[in-house]
C-alpha cells in the first residue's frame, strides 16, 4: 500500500466515521435506539480501521481488530486499554441491537453508547492528528 493510498483510505474511513456519528445522533432523536447503538459501533469501527491503516494493517474480524489495536496502540501507550474495551462493548451491544429482537435499548442506553463511540473516535482522531495523518 502506497503512502498516498494509505492516506486516501484513512480519510475515507474517517469520513464514514463522521457520517455514522451524525446518523446515530439523528436516530437517537427519532427514538430509534437499537439502530443508533448499531450505527454508533460502526462509527468507532471505521475510526479503528483508520488507526490500523497508519501501521499498514487491516483486520478481518472484530477480534482481530481488537488484537491489533492492543499490540500496536495499547502496548505502545498511544491508546488507553479502556478505549479498546469500550469498542468491544459497543460491538456486543451492536450484536444485541441487530440480532436479538427481544433486546431493547432505552434512550439513556443509546446515548451512552453514542457517547462512548464519540470518546473512542476523539482519541483516535487525536492520535491521527499527532502523527500527521489529519
TORPA-4810 file (N, C-alpha, C, O; in nm, 3 decimals):
<nodes>
NODE_1_0.085_-0.117_0.000_0.000_0.000_0.000_0.090_0.124_0.000_0.177_0.138_0.086_X
NODE_2_0.068_0.212_-0.095_0.149_0.333_-0.101_0.103_0.432_0.005_-0.007_0.419_0.059_X
NODE_3_0.187_0.528_0.036_0.153_0.630_0.134_0.028_0.706_0.088_-0.059_0.739_0.168_X
NODE_4_0.022_0.734_-0.041_-0.093_0.805_-0.096_-0.222_0.724_-0.078_-0.325_0.779_-0.040_X
NODE_5_-0.217_0.594_-0.106_-0.334_0.508_-0.089_-0.372_0.497_0.058_-0.491_0.495_0.091_X
NODE_6_-0.272_0.488_0.146_-0.298_0.479_0.290_-0.372_0.604_0.337_-0.471_0.594_0.411_X
NODE_7_-0.325_0.721_0.295_-0.390_0.846_0.336_-0.531_0.856_0.279_-0.623_0.901_0.348_X
NODE_8_-0.550_0.813_0.154_-0.683_0.818_0.094_-0.778_0.726_0.169_-0.889_0.766_0.205_X
NODE_9_-0.735_0.602_0.194_-0.820_0.506_0.264_-0.850_0.551_0.406_-0.962_0.535_0.455_X
NODE_10_-0.751_0.607_0.473_-0.768_0.658_0.608_-0.873_0.771_0.608_-0.960_0.775_0.694_X
NODE_11_-0.863_0.860_0.511_-0.960_0.970_0.501_-1.101_0.917_0.477_-1.197_0.968_0.534_X
NODE_12_-1.112_0.816_0.392_-1.244_0.758_0.365_-1.302_0.692_0.490_-1.422_0.703_0.516_X
NODE_13_-1.219_0.624_0.567_-1.266_0.563_0.692_-1.315_0.670_0.789_-1.420_0.654_0.852_X
NODE_14_-1.240_0.778_0.802_-1.279_0.885_0.895_-1.403_0.960_0.846_-1.482_1.008_0.927_X
NODE_15_-1.420_0.971_0.716_-1.541_1.032_0.661_-1.662_0.945_0.695_-1.765_0.997_0.737_X
NODE_16_-1.649_0.814_0.677_-1.758_0.723_0.710_-1.787_0.729_0.860_-1.902_0.725_0.902_X
NODE_17_-1.681_0.738_0.939_-1.695_0.750_1.084_-1.779_0.873_1.120_-1.872_0.864_1.199_X
NODE_18_-1.745_0.988_1.062_-1.817_1.112_1.091_-1.964_1.101_1.050_-2.053_1.146_1.122_X
NODE_19_-1.988_1.041_0.935_-2.126_1.022_0.889_-2.203_0.933_0.986_-2.318_0.961_1.019_X
NODE_20_-2.139_0.825_1.032_-2.207_0.735_1.125_-2.238_0.804_1.257_-2.346_0.784_1.313_X
NODE_21_-2.146_0.886_1.307_-2.175_0.960_1.431_-2.295_1.052_1.413_-2.382_1.058_1.500_X
NODE_22_-2.298_1.123_1.301_-2.410_1.214_1.275_-2.541_1.135_1.260_-2.645_1.175_1.312_X
NODE_23_-2.535_1.024_1.189_-2.654_0.942_1.170_-2.704_0.885_1.303_-2.825_0.882_1.329_X
NODE_24_-2.613_0.840_1.387_-2.652_0.785_1.517_-2.723_0.892_1.601_-2.819_0.861_1.672_X
NODE_25_-2.676_1.015_1.593_-2.740_1.124_1.668_-2.883_1.147_1.618_-2.975_1.165_1.698_X
NODE_26_-2.900_1.146_1.487_-3.034_1.163_1.429_-3.125_1.048_1.473_-3.240_1.069_1.513_X
NODE_27_-3.074_0.927_1.465_-3.153_0.810_1.504_-3.192_0.815_1.651_-3.303_0.776_1.688_X
NODE_28_-3.102_0.862_1.733_-3.133_0.877_1.875_-3.249_0.975_1.893_-3.341_0.949_1.971_X
NODE_29_-3.244_1.086_1.821_-3.351_1.184_1.829_-3.484_1.132_1.778_-3.590_1.180_1.819_X
NODE_30_-3.479_1.035_1.689_-3.601_0.974_1.635_-3.649_0.854_1.717_-3.739_0.781_1.676_X
NODE_31_-3.587_0.834_1.834_-3.623_0.724_1.924_-3.593_0.586_1.865_-3.652_0.486_1.907_X
NODE_32_-3.503_0.581_1.768_-3.463_0.453_1.709_-3.336_0.407_1.780_-3.227_0.407_1.724_X
NODE_33_-3.354_0.367_1.905_-3.241_0.342_1.995_-3.152_0.226_1.950_-3.030_0.237_1.953_X
NODE_34_-3.214_0.116_1.910_-3.133_0.000_1.869_-3.048_0.033_1.747_-2.931_-0.004_1.741_X
NODE_35_-3.105_0.102_1.651_-3.030_0.137_1.530_-2.922_0.240_1.563_-2.814_0.237_1.504_X
NODE_36_-2.950_0.331_1.654_-2.849_0.429_1.696_-2.729_0.358_1.759_-2.614_0.395_1.733_X
NODE_37_-2.755_0.257_1.841_-2.647_0.180_1.904_-2.564_0.111_1.797_-2.441_0.113_1.803_X
NODE_38_-2.629_0.051_1.701_-2.559_-0.019_1.594_-2.471_0.076_1.513_-2.355_0.046_1.486_X
NODE_39_-2.527_0.187_1.475_-2.453_0.283_1.393_-2.340_0.348_1.473_-2.235_0.380_1.417_X
NODE_40_-2.359_0.368_1.602_-2.251_0.421_1.688_-2.132_0.326_1.687_-2.017_0.370_1.679_X
NODE_41_-2.158_0.196_1.694_-2.048_0.099_1.686_-1.973_0.114_1.555_-1.850_0.115_1.552_X
NODE_42_-2.047_0.127_1.445_-1.980_0.136_1.315_-1.896_0.263_1.303_-1.795_0.263_1.234_X
NODE_43_-1.936_0.369_1.370_-1.852_0.489_1.372_-1.718_0.457_1.436_-1.612_0.492_1.383_X
NODE_44_-1.722_0.390_1.551_-1.598_0.353_1.620_-1.517_0.253_1.536_-1.395_0.261_1.532_X
NODE_45_-1.585_0.161_1.471_-1.517_0.063_1.386_-1.437_0.133_1.276_-1.321_0.100_1.252_X
NODE_46_-1.499_0.228_1.208_-1.429_0.297_1.100_-1.310_0.377_1.152_-1.207_0.385_1.086_X
NODE_47_-1.324_0.434_1.270_-1.209_0.505_1.330_-1.097_0.406_1.361_-0.980_0.435_1.336_X
NODE_48_-1.133_0.290_1.416_-1.032_0.189_1.447_-0.962_0.141_1.320_-0.840_0.122_1.319_X
NODE_49_-1.039_0.122_1.215_-0.978_0.079_1.088_-0.883_0.185_1.035_-0.777_0.152_0.982_X
NODE_50_-0.919_0.312_1.049_-0.829_0.420_1.007_-0.699_0.414_1.087_-0.591_0.432_1.031_X
NODE_51_-0.712_0.390_1.216_-0.594_0.383_1.301_-0.501_0.270_1.258_-0.380_0.288_1.250_X
NODE_52_-0.558_0.155_1.230_-0.476_0.041_1.186_-0.408_0.069_1.053_-0.297_0.021_1.028_X
NODE_53_-0.473_0.146_0.967_-0.412_0.179_0.838_-0.280_0.254_0.854_-0.192_0.245_0.768_X
NODE_54_-0.265_0.328_0.964_-0.139_0.400_0.985_-0.022_0.304_0.999_0.093_0.341_0.977_X
NODE_55_-0.051_0.180_1.035_0.052_0.077_1.050_0.053_-0.018_0.931_0.126_-0.118_0.931_X
NODE_56_-0.028_0.013_0.830_-0.038_-0.075_0.714_-0.113_-0.204_0.743_-0.090_-0.305_0.678_X
NODE_57_-0.204_-0.201_0.842_-0.274_-0.320_0.887_-0.423_-0.313_0.856_-0.483_-0.206_0.853_X
NODE_58_-0.481_-0.429_0.833_-0.625_-0.443_0.818_-0.667_-0.569_0.890_-0.600_-0.672_0.881_X
NODE_59_-0.777_-0.561_0.961_-0.829_-0.677_1.034_-0.948_-0.736_0.958_-1.023_-0.664_0.891_X
NODE_60_-0.963_-0.867_0.968_-1.074_-0.934_0.901_-1.193_-0.957_0.993_-1.305_-0.978_0.947_X
NODE_61_-1.168_-0.954_1.123_-1.274_-0.979_1.221_-1.265_-0.875_1.332_-1.164_-0.805_1.346_X
NODE_62_-1.371_-0.866_1.411_-1.366_-0.776_1.526_-1.257_-0.820_1.623_-1.183_-0.737_1.675_X
NODE_63_-1.247_-0.950_1.648_-1.144_-1.000_1.741_-1.004_-0.966_1.689_-0.916_-0.930_1.767_X
NODE_64_-0.985_-0.978_1.560_-0.856_-0.942_1.501_-0.826_-0.794_1.514_-0.713_-0.755_1.539_X
NODE_65_-0.929_-0.713_1.497_-0.914_-0.568_1.511_-0.870_-0.533_1.653_-0.778_-0.455_1.673_X
NODE_66_-0.938_-0.592_1.750_-0.905_-0.566_1.891_-0.763_-0.612_1.921_-0.687_-0.541_1.987_X
NODE_67_-0.727_-0.729_1.872_-0.592_-0.782_1.894_-0.486_-0.686_1.836_-0.387_-0.655_1.903_X
NODE_68_-0.507_-0.640_1.715_-0.411_-0.549_1.652_-0.406_-0.414_1.725_-0.298_-0.356_1.739_X
NODE_69_-0.519_-0.364_1.770_-0.519_-0.239_1.846_-0.439_-0.254_1.975_-0.362_-0.166_2.012_X
NODE_70_-0.458_-0.366_2.043_-0.386_-0.389_2.168_-0.235_-0.396_2.145_-0.157_-0.337_2.221_X
NODE_71_-0.193_-0.466_2.042_-0.050_-0.480_2.014_0.013_-0.348_1.969_0.117_-0.308_2.020_X
NODE_72_-0.051_-0.281_1.874_0.012_-0.166_1.810_-0.019_-0.031_1.875_0.051_0.067_1.850_X
NODE_73_-0.122_-0.025_1.957_-0.158_0.104_2.014_-0.168_0.104_2.166_-0.127_0.201_2.230_X
NODE_74_-0.221_-0.002_2.226_-0.229_-0.006_2.372_-0.091_-0.035_2.430_-0.047_0.034_2.521_X
NODE_75_-0.023_-0.136_2.378_0.109_-0.171_2.431_0.212_-0.061_2.409_0.310_-0.052_2.483_X
NODE_76_0.190_0.024_2.308_0.280_0.137_2.285_0.231_0.263_2.356_0.287_0.371_2.339_X
NODE_77_0.126_0.246_2.436_0.069_0.352_2.520_0.019_0.473_2.441_0.022_0.586_2.489_X
NODE_78_-0.028_0.447_2.319_-0.089_0.554_2.240_-0.241_0.554_2.253_-0.306_0.654_2.224_X
NODE_79_-0.297_0.442_2.297_-0.442_0.430_2.315_-0.467_0.358_2.447_-0.403_0.257_2.478_X
NODE_80_-0.560_0.412_2.524_-0.592_0.352_2.655_-0.664_0.219_2.637_-0.749_0.203_2.549_X
NODE_81_-0.629_0.125_2.721_-0.694_-0.007_2.716_-0.844_0.006_2.735_-0.920_-0.074_2.680_X
NODE_82_-0.888_0.106_2.811_-1.031_0.127_2.833_-1.104_0.157_2.703_-1.221_0.122_2.688_X
NODE_83_-1.036_0.221_2.609_-1.100_0.252_2.482_-1.120_0.126_2.398_-1.222_0.113_2.330_X
NODE_84_-1.025_0.034_2.404_-1.041_-0.091_2.331_-1.151_-0.175_2.397_-1.227_-0.243_2.328_X
NODE_85_-1.158_-0.171_2.528_-1.266_-0.239_2.599_-1.401_-0.178_2.559_-1.497_-0.251_2.537_X
NODE_86_-1.407_-0.047_2.550_-1.531_0.020_2.509_-1.571_-0.023_2.368_-1.689_-0.045_2.340_X
NODE_87_-1.474_-0.035_2.279_-1.503_-0.080_2.143_-1.564_-0.221_2.144_-1.660_-0.247_2.072_X
NODE_88_-1.509_-0.308_2.225_-1.564_-0.444_2.236_-1.704_-0.444_2.295_-1.790_-0.522_2.254_X
NODE_89_-1.728_-0.358_2.391_-1.862_-0.347_2.449_-1.961_-0.294_2.345_-2.075_-0.341_2.337_X
NODE_90_-1.918_-0.197_2.267_-2.003_-0.145_2.160_-2.036_-0.255_2.059_-2.148_-0.263_2.009_X
NODE_91_-1.937_-0.338_2.029_-1.958_-0.450_1.937_-2.065_-0.545_1.992_-2.156_-0.586_1.919_X
NODE_92_-2.055_-0.579_2.120_-2.153_-0.669_2.182_-2.292_-0.606_2.179_-2.391_-0.675_2.153_X
NODE_93_-2.299_-0.477_2.207_-2.429_-0.409_2.203_-2.483_-0.404_2.060_-2.604_-0.418_2.039_X
NODE_94_-2.396_-0.385_1.965_-2.439_-0.383_1.825_-2.498_-0.518_1.787_-2.601_-0.525_1.720_X
NODE_95_-2.434_-0.625_1.830_-2.487_-0.758_1.801_-2.625_-0.776_1.863_-2.716_-0.829_1.799_X
NODE_96_-2.641_-0.734_1.987_-2.771_-0.744_2.053_-2.875_-0.659_1.980_-2.987_-0.703_1.956_X
NODE_97_-2.837_-0.539_1.945_-2.930_-0.447_1.879_-2.975_-0.499_1.743_-3.091_-0.485_1.706_X
NODE_98_-2.882_-0.558_1.670_-2.913_-0.603_1.534_-2.972_-0.744_1.527_-3.050_-0.773_1.437_X
NODE_99_-2.935_-0.830_1.621_-2.966_-0.972_1.606_-3.066_-1.028_1.706_-3.120_-1.136_1.685_X
NODE_100_-3.090_-0.958_1.814_-3.179_-1.010_1.918_-3.302_-0.921_1.928_-3.299_-0.814_1.989_X
NODE_101_-3.410_-0.968_1.868_-3.533_-0.888_1.866_-3.589_-0.863_2.005_-3.665_-0.768_2.025_X
NODE_102_-3.553_-0.945_2.102_-3.602_-0.927_2.238_-3.526_-0.820_2.314_-3.570_-0.775_2.420_X
NODE_103_-3.410_-0.779_2.262_-3.329_-0.679_2.329_-3.378_-0.540_2.291_-3.395_-0.508_2.173_X
NODE_104_-3.400_-0.458_2.392_-3.438_-0.319_2.367_-3.338_-0.228_2.439_-3.280_-0.265_2.541_X
NODE_105_-3.321_-0.112_2.385_-3.232_-0.011_2.444_-3.314_0.112_2.476_-3.394_0.158_2.396_X
NODE_106_-3.291_0.165_2.596_-3.355_0.291_2.633_-3.280_0.406_2.569_-3.172_0.388_2.513_X
NODE_107_-3.338_0.524_2.577_-3.270_0.643_2.526_-3.137_0.663_2.599_-3.037_0.697_2.537_X
NODE_108_-3.136_0.642_2.729_-3.013_0.660_2.807_-2.905_0.560_2.765_-2.787_0.594_2.757_X
NODE_109_-2.946_0.436_2.740_-2.850_0.334_2.696_-2.792_0.369_2.559_-2.672_0.355_2.536_X
NODE_110_-2.877_0.415_2.469_-2.831_0.452_2.335_-2.740_0.575_2.342_-2.639_0.581_2.272_X
NODE_111_-2.776_0.671_2.424_-2.693_0.791_2.441_-2.557_0.753_2.498_-2.455_0.808_2.457_X
NODE_112_-2.556_0.659_2.591_-2.430_0.613_2.649_-2.342_0.546_2.543_-2.222_0.569_2.538_X
NODE_113_-2.402_0.465_2.459_-2.327_0.400_2.351_-2.269_0.505_2.256_-2.154_0.496_2.216_X
NODE_114_-2.349_0.603_2.221_-2.303_0.708_2.132_-2.192_0.790_2.197_-2.095_0.828_2.131_X
NODE_115_-2.205_0.816_2.325_-2.102_0.890_2.398_-1.970_0.814_2.400_-1.863_0.873_2.381_X
NODE_116_-1.976_0.683_2.422_-1.854_0.601_2.423_-1.792_0.594_2.283_-1.670_0.596_2.269_X
NODE_117_-1.877_0.586_2.181_-1.825_0.586_2.044_-1.755_0.718_2.014_-1.647_0.720_1.955_X
NODE_118_-1.816_0.829_2.056_-1.754_0.961_2.034_-1.620_0.971_2.106_-1.523_1.023_2.050_X
NODE_119_-1.614_0.922_2.228_-1.489_0.927_2.304_-1.380_0.845_2.235_-1.265_0.888_2.227_X
NODE_120_-1.417_0.729_2.185_-1.321_0.646_2.112_-1.272_0.720_1.988_-1.152_0.728_1.962_X
NODE_121_-1.365_0.774_1.912_-1.331_0.847_1.789_-1.244_0.968_1.821_-1.148_0.996_1.749_X
NODE_122_-1.276_1.040_1.928_-1.195_1.156_1.966_-1.052_1.116_1.997_-0.958_1.185_1.957_X
NODE_123_-1.034_1.004_2.067_-0.898_0.958_2.098_-0.824_0.915_1.972_-0.706_0.944_1.956_X
NODE_124_-0.893_0.847_1.883_-0.831_0.807_1.756_-0.792_0.930_1.675_-0.682_0.938_1.621_X
NODE_125_-0.884_1.026_1.667_-0.856_1.148_1.592_-0.734_1.221_1.648_-0.653_1.275_1.573_X
NODE_126_-0.722_1.223_1.779_-0.605_1.287_1.843_-0.476_1.216_1.804_-0.375_1.281_1.777_X
NODE_127_-0.478_1.083_1.800_-0.360_1.007_1.758_-0.327_1.039_1.612_-0.212_1.065_1.578_X
NODE_128_-0.429_1.036_1.527_-0.407_1.062_1.385_-0.351_1.202_1.362_-0.264_1.222_1.277_X
NODE_129_-0.401_1.298_1.437_-0.351_1.436_1.424_-0.208_1.446_1.474_-0.124_1.510_1.409_X
NODE_130_-0.179_1.385_1.588_-0.044_1.394_1.644_0.060_1.326_1.555_0.178_1.362_1.558_X
NODE_131_0.017_1.229_1.476_0.109_1.159_1.388_0.105_1.211_1.245_0.166_1.152_1.155_X
NODE_132_0.032_1.323_1.224_0.034_1.391_1.095_-0.056_1.331_0.987_-0.036_1.357_0.868_X
NODE_133_-0.153_1.250_1.028_-0.243_1.190_0.929_-0.366_1.276_0.902_-0.430_1.260_0.798_X
NODE_134_-0.399_1.365_0.992_-0.514_1.455_0.973_-0.469_1.599_0.981_-0.550_1.690_0.968_X
</nodes>
